[in-house]
């Protein structure tokens, strides 16, 4: 299944906007996914249960927000207002997050960090998940989406270099408040520059008449048997994605806690470890995107998921810094498979519902993985972790078992992947 079409050029301006908004958004998500959890563990309570709840609430907020705001952006035929105002408020809410620790009551502080995370997620999902991702689909086509996804996948890696390599040092030297202010300010500046330069996709048109009843009808239609059958290949791709991401979310919310408290690696060194992994992943991103555009996505993704499972298992067996870096690269290869998944989703997404289907994508990319995965991780930690007491609060330190369970889950996407491959061959469908 090779594509012979010449790739459509996006132009320098669109690439600039894509990188500015994509990178700033990924910096903000990296701060939330990695450092919000560590902040709670370090300053409020070592109990992993509030982290699991916070991650789940954030995931549900992101999904519902993207469903609604994506649908509205389809209807009014505009992405820019959602992106512009969303990025500004997203950055400001990130800066405000550590204020929750000012509260003396542990229970109230836990409630506030969950609430503030949900607020930050609402603005982030409006700006990035709903509007920005729909805009990227608006300005790309089947000839350049693999390459575009390759670039978009490099951006989280660059965000990790900034968000981890710089962050650990900032926190160790100056504390969490300076860290959140610095990274939030960076998101604010980059988000403003990118969003003010943005122009709407050429084919995006507003609806003549919009009613609440019509909006609700369109949202409910996403989950009917008729819609699922009409987009069966797309939903198979969603299934592949969700099973793999569940495996990753078993460990992701607790990885820094594991490195800091089980392996006794400082935040600075943990940031350096992650930063060492990033350049290797960047080298693979563009080639994977180009191979996807040429029709070799199935071969790439099968190999990638198998290597990722192996890497998760090997990561659990060592505490040596350089071995952690090597096995960290291997386990992170699975993350690059989102290049293939992302291109397939954009190619299969209905043209008249790109914003709306961003919400469906988030059900499988965010809500289900971030509800199920952290809950599994929390269960393992609470039942097999090492008991500890911090700031007078009882809790548990993660142990290598969470990576071994994650490795088992990382193999599961191969089942729907094989089914999709057979369906595509039978239909002569090129992804």
Buried (B, 14 or more C-beta within 10 A) or exposed (E): EEBEEEBEEBEEEBEBBBBBBBBBBBBBBBBBBBBBBBBBBBBBBBBBBBBBBBBBBBBBBBBBBBBBBBBBBBBBBBBBEBBBBBBBBBBBBBBBBBEBBEBEEBEEBBBBBBEBBBBBBBBBBBBBBBBBBBBBBBBBBBBBBBBBBBBBBBBBBBBBBBBBBBBBBBBBEEEBBEBBBBBBBBBBEBBBBBBEBBEBBEEBEEEEEEEEEEBEEBBEEBEEEEBBEEBEBBBBBBBBBBBBBBBBBBBBBBBBBBBBBBBEBBBBBBBBBBBBBBEBBBEBBBEBBBBBBEBBBBEBBBEBBBBBBBBBBBBBEBEEEEEBBBBBBBBBBBBBBBBBBBBBBBBBBEEEBBBBBBBBBBBBBBBBBBBBBBBBBBBBBBEBBEEEEBEEEEBBBBBBBBBBBBBEBBBBBBEBBEEBBEEBEEEEEEB
